[in-house]
């Protein structure tokens, strides 16, 4: 297997200023994606569990299928343009969501019976369409800046990006709601700021990235290099067409297997991340725990998720690169084995906030570690620089198909009884582990052939 090149100090510094602000922008995109969960918990009957399941389910389905278009577009246009498209669309959709919510709340305060189901479903779907450019763009850019032997470490970076975005979405959004309490017309809570706040953050970082972000080392005054991935030796070839990109992706048994693993990841990640938060805030009379606002688990769920993601991402990358010579299958398989055990244990924790929190924390370590390793790193390895965005599109598309499945299913099941929730997750943990064993020895062709 090829070894990573020795980079100059100047290169490493410029690469940091390339990926770090982009990672922060990606975190803010996450903030503008998962703020819906915090808004739901503050709206009562204006957004029921079933409504949330529908809105989030439709949005994630759009996100999944939009990669069929947006992956090749990002491979063609470049990652910089891709993430700026994501930023523009996210700002528009979140501002529109905030204005729609403000109008509905004013109407309800006046004695009306507004419904946000249709308008939120459409606007959140628009939001998720543009959001799908983000993941494709970040992997597209970093595929040119990181050698295959450095990408396990990038898995930790990717996990940290995702996790900080989740922290913003849950904890910072909750603090925004606290600041907005009583600040609306007639003294109502200005809940719509949960959508305006991430839009403002995305605008600021997006403007910075217009000037700072570069698609490849050569755009920043450095030499491009062979990154040892599936595009190894193709530097002088023309960029492939969308059809050729999909032939490459769909013709790879490894990428297809990763797609199905990540389908399970989508179910397990969002099946805990969102529903734990909702369960903690749901009144006991409706089957939840109804924790007080100042309970550590409820008020710091985003922080807990961020810590779990940073731990999981870095463990996954370190184990993959240092123990398994940059093979992603064994590290992902180990994390899925943890998910098997933890998902079974979760079945018995619904009456205890502490036990549920520990179980969910362990599951998030495993699931975000796996997601960062497969969606953030393996896509660069097996898609290569030429098809990185299309590869992450296919794989992340399956993540969000899984997210949509759990959203529709758990929206309906938890309306009936919360006892259906953990057992629903268990089979997908075992299926994911089995699929990981199918890619146990897989490494990219460039790494195989290099000496």
C-alpha positions as CSV (number, residue, x, y, z in Angstrom):
1,X,0.0,0.0,0.0
2,X,1.2,3.5,-0.8
3,X,2.4,5.8,2.0
4,X,1.2,9.3,2.6
5,X,3.4,12.0,1.2
6,X,5.4,14.3,3.4
7,X,3.7,17.7,3.2
8,X,5.4,21.0,3.9
9,X,4.4,23.1,6.9
10,X,3.0,25.8,4.5
11,X,0.8,23.1,2.8
12,X,-0.5,21.8,6.1
13,X,-1.4,25.3,7.3
14,X,-3.2,26.2,4.0
15,X,-5.0,22.8,4.1
16,X,-6.2,23.7,7.7
17,X,-7.6,27.0,6.5
18,X,-9.3,25.1,3.6
19,X,-11.1,22.4,5.6
20,X,-11.7,24.1,9.0
21,X,-14.0,27.0,7.8
22,X,-15.6,24.6,5.4
23,X,-16.2,22.2,8.2
24,X,-17.7,25.0,10.3
25,X,-20.0,26.0,7.4
26,X,-21.0,22.4,7.2
27,X,-21.8,22.4,10.9
28,X,-24.0,25.4,10.4
29,X,-25.8,23.6,7.6
30,X,-26.5,20.8,10.1
31,X,-27.8,23.5,12.5
32,X,-30.2,24.6,9.8
33,X,-31.2,20.9,9.1
34,X,-31.9,19.5,12.6
35,X,-33.3,22.6,14.2
36,X,-36.7,21.2,13.2
37,X,-36.5,18.8,16.1
38,X,-36.1,21.5,18.7
39,X,-38.9,23.6,17.1
40,X,-41.2,20.5,17.2
41,X,-40.7,20.1,21.0
42,X,-41.8,23.7,21.5
43,X,-44.9,23.7,19.3
44,X,-47.2,21.3,21.0
45,X,-50.2,20.3,18.9
46,X,-49.1,22.6,16.1
47,X,-46.6,19.9,15.3
48,X,-47.5,16.4,16.6
49,X,-45.2,13.3,16.5
50,X,-47.0,12.2,13.3
51,X,-46.6,15.7,11.7
52,X,-42.9,15.7,12.6
53,X,-42.5,12.2,11.1
54,X,-44.1,13.3,7.9
55,X,-42.2,16.6,7.5
56,X,-38.9,15.1,8.4
57,X,-39.6,11.9,6.4
58,X,-40.5,13.8,3.2
59,X,-37.5,16.1,3.6
60,X,-35.0,13.2,4.1
61,X,-36.5,11.3,1.1
62,X,-35.9,14.4,-1.0
63,X,-32.4,14.7,0.4
64,X,-31.7,11.0,-0.5
65,X,-32.9,11.2,-4.1
66,X,-31.5,14.6,-4.8
67,X,-28.0,13.1,-4.7
68,X,-28.8,11.4,-8.1
69,X,-28.7,14.9,-9.5
70,X,-26.5,16.9,-7.1
71,X,-23.6,14.4,-6.8
72,X,-22.7,14.6,-10.5
73,X,-23.4,18.3,-10.5
74,X,-20.9,18.8,-7.7
75,X,-18.3,16.5,-9.4
76,X,-18.7,18.8,-12.5
77,X,-18.8,22.2,-10.8
78,X,-16.4,21.5,-8.0
79,X,-16.9,21.4,-4.2
80,X,-16.6,25.2,-3.6
81,X,-19.6,26.0,-5.9
82,X,-21.4,23.0,-4.4
83,X,-21.2,24.1,-0.8
84,X,-22.1,27.7,-1.7
85,X,-25.2,26.4,-3.4
86,X,-26.0,24.5,-0.2
87,X,-25.5,27.7,1.8
88,X,-27.8,29.8,-0.4
89,X,-30.6,27.2,-0.4
90,X,-30.4,26.6,3.3
91,X,-30.6,30.4,4.1
92,X,-33.7,30.8,1.8
93,X,-35.5,27.8,3.3
94,X,-34.8,28.5,6.9
95,X,-35.9,32.2,6.6
96,X,-39.1,31.0,4.9
97,X,-39.7,28.4,7.6
98,X,-39.3,31.1,10.3
99,X,-41.6,33.5,8.6
100,X,-44.2,30.7,8.1
101,X,-44.0,29.7,11.7
102,X,-44.3,33.3,12.9
103,X,-47.5,33.8,10.8
104,X,-49.0,30.6,12.1
105,X,-48.3,31.5,15.7
106,X,-49.8,35.0,15.3
107,X,-52.9,33.4,13.8
108,X,-53.2,30.9,16.6
109,X,-52.8,33.6,19.2
110,X,-55.7,35.4,17.5
111,X,-57.9,32.4,18.0
112,X,-57.4,30.7,14.6
113,X,-56.5,27.0,14.0
114,X,-53.5,27.2,11.6
115,X,-51.7,24.1,10.3
116,X,-48.1,24.2,9.3
117,X,-48.0,20.6,8.0
118,X,-48.2,21.3,4.2
119,X,-46.1,24.5,4.2
120,X,-43.4,23.0,6.4
121,X,-43.3,19.8,4.4
122,X,-42.7,21.8,1.2
123,X,-40.2,24.2,2.7
124,X,-38.3,21.6,4.6
125,X,-38.0,19.5,1.4
126,X,-36.5,22.5,-0.4
127,X,-34.1,22.9,2.5
128,X,-33.0,19.3,2.3
129,X,-32.6,19.4,-1.5
130,X,-30.0,22.2,-1.2
131,X,-28.5,20.7,2.0
132,X,-27.6,17.6,-0.1
133,X,-24.9,19.7,-1.9
134,X,-23.1,20.1,1.4
135,X,-21.9,16.6,2.1
136,X,-21.0,16.0,-1.6
137,X,-19.0,19.2,-1.7
138,X,-17.0,18.7,1.5
139,X,-15.9,15.2,0.4
140,X,-15.2,16.5,-3.1
141,X,-12.8,19.2,-1.9
142,X,-11.0,17.1,0.7
143,X,-10.5,14.2,-1.7
144,X,-8.0,16.4,-3.5
145,X,-6.2,17.6,-0.3
146,X,-5.8,14.3,1.6
147,X,-3.9,11.1,0.6
148,X,-5.8,7.8,1.2
149,X,-3.4,7.1,4.2
150,X,-4.4,10.4,5.8
151,X,-8.1,10.0,5.5
152,X,-8.7,7.9,8.6
153,X,-7.7,11.0,10.5
154,X,-10.1,13.0,8.3
155,X,-12.8,10.6,9.5
156,X,-12.3,12.1,13.0
157,X,-12.5,15.6,11.5
158,X,-15.7,14.7,9.6
159,X,-17.2,13.2,12.8
160,X,-16.3,16.4,14.7
161,X,-17.9,18.6,12.0
162,X,-21.1,16.6,12.1
163,X,-21.1,16.5,15.9
164,X,-20.6,20.3,16.3
165,X,-23.5,20.9,13.9
166,X,-25.7,18.6,16.1
167,X,-24.6,20.6,19.1
168,X,-25.7,23.8,17.4
169,X,-28.9,22.2,16.3
170,X,-30.0,21.0,19.7
171,X,-28.2,23.0,22.5
172,X,-27.6,26.3,20.8
173,X,-31.2,26.2,19.3
174,X,-32.5,25.6,22.8
175,X,-30.6,28.6,24.1
176,X,-31.9,30.7,21.2
177,X,-35.4,29.7,22.3
178,X,-34.6,30.7,25.8
179,X,-33.5,34.2,24.6
180,X,-36.6,34.5,22.4
181,X,-39.0,33.7,25.2
182,X,-41.6,36.4,25.4
183,X,-40.0,38.4,22.6
184,X,-42.7,38.0,20.0
185,X,-45.8,40.0,19.3
186,X,-48.0,40.3,22.3
187,X,-45.3,38.7,24.5
188,X,-45.5,35.3,22.7
189,X,-42.3,33.2,22.4
190,X,-40.4,34.0,19.2
191,X,-39.8,30.4,18.3
192,X,-39.2,31.3,14.7
193,X,-35.7,32.4,15.7
194,X,-34.7,28.8,15.8
195,X,-34.8,29.0,12.0
196,X,-33.4,32.6,11.6
197,X,-30.3,32.0,13.8
198,X,-28.6,29.3,11.6
199,X,-29.5,31.2,8.5
200,X,-27.5,34.2,9.9
201,X,-24.6,31.9,10.7
202,X,-24.6,30.3,7.3
203,X,-24.5,33.8,5.6
204,X,-21.4,34.8,7.6
205,X,-19.4,31.6,6.8
206,X,-20.6,31.5,3.2
207,X,-19.2,35.0,2.6
208,X,-15.9,34.0,4.1
209,X,-15.7,30.8,2.0
210,X,-16.2,32.8,-1.3
211,X,-12.7,34.1,-0.8
212,X,-11.0,31.4,1.3
213,X,-12.1,27.9,0.0
214,X,-10.1,26.3,-2.9
215,X,-11.1,23.1,-4.7
216,X,-7.6,21.7,-5.0
217,X,-4.0,22.4,-3.9
218,X,-3.2,23.8,-7.3
219,X,-5.8,26.5,-6.8
220,X,-3.9,27.7,-3.7
221,X,-0.4,27.7,-5.2
222,X,0.6,24.1,-4.4
223,X,1.2,21.1,-6.6
224,X,-1.6,18.5,-6.9
225,X,-0.5,14.9,-6.1
226,X,-1.7,11.3,-6.5
227,X,-3.9,10.7,-3.6
228,X,-3.7,6.8,-3.9
229,X,-7.5,6.3,-4.2
230,X,-9.8,4.9,-7.0
231,X,-8.8,7.8,-9.2
232,X,-5.1,7.1,-9.0
233,X,-3.4,7.6,-12.4
234,X,-6.3,9.5,-13.9
235,X,-5.0,13.0,-13.3
236,X,-4.7,13.8,-17.0
237,X,-8.0,12.2,-18.1
238,X,-11.1,14.3,-18.8
239,X,-13.8,14.4,-16.0
240,X,-16.2,11.5,-16.6
241,X,-19.9,12.2,-17.6
242,X,-22.7,11.6,-15.1
243,X,-23.5,8.3,-16.8
244,X,-19.9,7.2,-16.5
245,X,-19.8,8.3,-12.9
246,X,-22.8,6.2,-12.0
247,X,-21.4,3.2,-13.9
248,X,-18.3,3.5,-11.8
249,X,-20.3,3.7,-8.5
250,X,-23.0,1.1,-9.3
251,X,-20.3,-1.2,-10.7
252,X,-18.5,-1.3,-7.4
253,X,-19.6,-4.0,-5.0
254,X,-17.8,-2.3,-2.2
255,X,-19.7,1.0,-2.7
256,X,-23.0,-0.8,-3.0
257,X,-22.4,-2.7,0.2
258,X,-21.4,0.6,2.0
259,X,-24.7,2.1,0.7
260,X,-26.7,-0.6,2.5
261,X,-24.6,-0.4,5.6
262,X,-25.3,3.4,5.7
263,X,-29.0,2.8,5.2
264,X,-28.9,1.0,8.5
265,X,-26.7,3.8,9.9
266,X,-29.4,6.4,8.9
267,X,-32.1,4.4,10.8
268,X,-29.9,4.0,13.9
269,X,-28.4,7.5,14.0
270,X,-31.6,9.4,13.7
271,X,-33.7,6.8,15.4
272,X,-31.9,7.7,18.6
273,X,-30.7,11.3,18.0
274,X,-34.1,12.8,17.4
275,X,-36.4,10.5,19.3
276,X,-34.4,10.6,22.5
277,X,-34.7,14.4,22.6
278,X,-38.5,14.2,21.9
279,X,-39.0,11.3,24.4
280,X,-37.2,13.2,27.2
281,X,-39.5,16.3,26.6
282,X,-42.8,14.3,26.1
283,X,-45.1,14.4,29.2
284,X,-45.4,11.2,31.2
285,X,-49.1,11.2,30.5
286,X,-48.2,10.7,26.8
287,X,-45.7,7.9,27.5
288,X,-42.5,10.0,27.7
289,X,-40.2,10.9,30.6
290,X,-41.3,14.5,30.8
291,X,-37.9,15.7,32.3
292,X,-37.6,19.2,33.7
293,X,-36.0,21.8,31.5
294,X,-32.9,22.0,33.7
295,X,-32.3,18.2,33.8
296,X,-28.8,17.6,32.5
297,X,-29.8,15.1,29.8
298,X,-32.5,17.3,28.4
299,X,-30.6,20.6,28.5
300,X,-27.3,19.2,27.2
301,X,-28.4,16.6,24.6
302,X,-26.6,18.4,21.8
303,X,-23.4,18.6,23.9
304,X,-23.7,14.8,24.7
305,X,-24.1,14.1,20.9
306,X,-21.1,16.3,20.1
307,X,-18.8,14.5,22.6
308,X,-20.0,11.1,21.3
309,X,-19.4,12.1,17.7
310,X,-15.9,13.4,18.3
311,X,-15.0,10.2,20.3
312,X,-16.5,7.9,17.7
313,X,-15.1,9.7,14.7
314,X,-11.5,9.7,16.1
315,X,-11.6,6.2,17.3
316,X,-12.9,4.9,14.0
317,X,-10.3,6.8,12.0
318,X,-7.4,5.8,14.3
319,X,-8.3,2.2,14.4
320,X,-8.8,2.1,10.6
321,X,-5.5,3.8,9.7
322,X,-3.2,2.5,12.5
323,X,-4.5,-1.0,13.1
324,X,-6.1,-2.1,9.9
325,X,-3.9,-0.3,7.3
326,X,-6.6,2.1,6.1
327,X,-9.2,-0.7,5.7
328,X,-12.6,0.7,6.7
329,X,-14.6,-2.5,7.0
330,X,-13.1,-3.9,10.3
331,X,-13.4,-0.5,12.1
332,X,-17.0,-0.1,11.0
333,X,-17.7,-3.7,11.9
334,X,-16.5,-3.3,15.4
335,X,-18.6,-0.2,15.9
336,X,-21.7,-2.0,14.5
337,X,-21.0,-4.8,17.0
338,X,-21.3,-2.2,19.7
339,X,-24.6,-1.1,18.1
340,X,-25.9,-4.6,18.3
341,X,-25.3,-4.8,22.0
342,X,-26.4,-1.3,22.8
343,X,-29.7,-1.4,20.8
344,X,-30.8,-4.5,22.7
345,X,-29.9,-2.9,26.0
346,X,-31.9,0.2,25.0
347,X,-35.1,-1.9,25.0
348,X,-34.9,-2.1,28.8
349,X,-34.0,1.5,29.6
350,X,-37.2,3.5,28.8
351,X,-38.1,4.1,32.5
352,X,-34.6,5.4,33.4
353,X,-33.3,8.7,32.0
354,X,-29.7,7.8,33.1
355,X,-29.8,4.3,31.6
356,X,-31.4,5.6,28.4
357,X,-28.8,8.4,28.2
358,X,-25.9,6.0,28.6
359,X,-27.2,3.6,26.0
360,X,-27.9,6.4,23.5
361,X,-24.5,8.0,24.1
362,X,-22.8,4.7,23.3
363,X,-24.9,4.2,20.2
364,X,-24.1,7.7,19.0
365,X,-20.3,7.0,19.5
366,X,-20.7,4.0,17.3
367,X,-23.1,5.3,14.7
368,X,-21.3,8.7,14.1
369,X,-18.0,6.9,14.0
370,X,-19.3,4.6,11.4
371,X,-20.9,7.4,9.4
372,X,-17.8,9.5,9.4
373,X,-15.7,6.6,8.3
374,X,-17.9,5.3,5.5
375,X,-19.7,8.4,4.2
376,X,-16.8,10.9,4.8
377,X,-13.8,8.7,4.2
378,X,-14.6,5.5,2.2
379,X,-16.4,7.7,-0.4
380,X,-13.1,9.4,-1.2
381,X,-11.2,6.1,-1.2
382,X,-13.5,4.1,-3.5
383,X,-15.1,6.9,-5.5
384,X,-11.7,8.7,-6.0
385,X,-11.2,12.4,-6.7
386,X,-13.1,12.2,-10.0
387,X,-16.3,10.6,-8.5
388,X,-16.0,11.6,-4.9
389,X,-19.2,13.7,-4.9
390,X,-21.2,11.1,-6.8
391,X,-20.0,8.4,-4.4
392,X,-20.9,10.4,-1.3
393,X,-24.2,11.2,-3.0
394,X,-25.0,7.5,-3.4
395,X,-23.9,6.6,0.1
396,X,-25.4,9.6,1.9
397,X,-28.5,9.1,-0.1
398,X,-28.9,5.7,1.5
399,X,-28.3,7.2,4.9
400,X,-31.2,9.5,4.4
401,X,-33.4,6.8,2.9
402,X,-32.9,5.0,6.2
403,X,-33.6,8.3,8.0
404,X,-36.8,8.6,6.1
405,X,-37.9,5.0,6.9
406,X,-37.3,5.6,10.6
407,X,-39.0,8.9,10.5
408,X,-42.3,7.7,9.0
409,X,-42.2,4.5,11.0
410,X,-41.4,5.9,14.4
411,X,-43.7,8.9,13.8
412,X,-46.5,6.4,13.6
413,X,-45.2,3.9,16.2
414,X,-44.5,6.4,18.9
415,X,-48.0,7.9,18.5
416,X,-49.3,4.4,19.4
417,X,-46.8,3.5,22.1
418,X,-43.1,4.4,22.9
419,X,-42.5,0.8,23.7
420,X,-42.3,0.0,20.0
421,X,-39.3,2.4,19.6
422,X,-36.2,0.5,20.7
423,X,-37.2,-2.9,19.3
424,X,-37.6,-1.3,15.9
425,X,-33.9,-0.4,15.8
426,X,-32.4,-3.8,16.8
427,X,-32.7,-5.7,13.5
428,X,-30.9,-2.9,11.6
429,X,-27.9,-3.1,14.0
430,X,-27.4,-6.8,13.2
431,X,-28.0,-6.3,9.4
432,X,-25.4,-3.5,9.4
433,X,-22.8,-5.7,11.2
434,X,-23.4,-8.5,8.8
435,X,-22.8,-6.2,5.8
436,X,-19.6,-4.8,7.4
437,X,-18.2,-8.4,7.2
438,X,-18.7,-8.3,3.4
439,X,-16.2,-5.4,3.0
440,X,-13.7,-6.6,5.6
441,X,-10.7,-6.7,3.3
442,X,-11.6,-4.0,0.8
443,X,-9.0,-1.3,-0.1
444,X,-9.1,1.1,-3.0
445,X,-7.4,0.1,-6.3
446,X,-4.8,2.9,-6.2
447,X,-3.7,1.7,-2.8
448,X,-3.4,-1.8,-4.0
449,X,-1.3,-1.0,-7.0
450,X,1.0,1.7,-5.5
451,X,4.5,0.7,-4.3
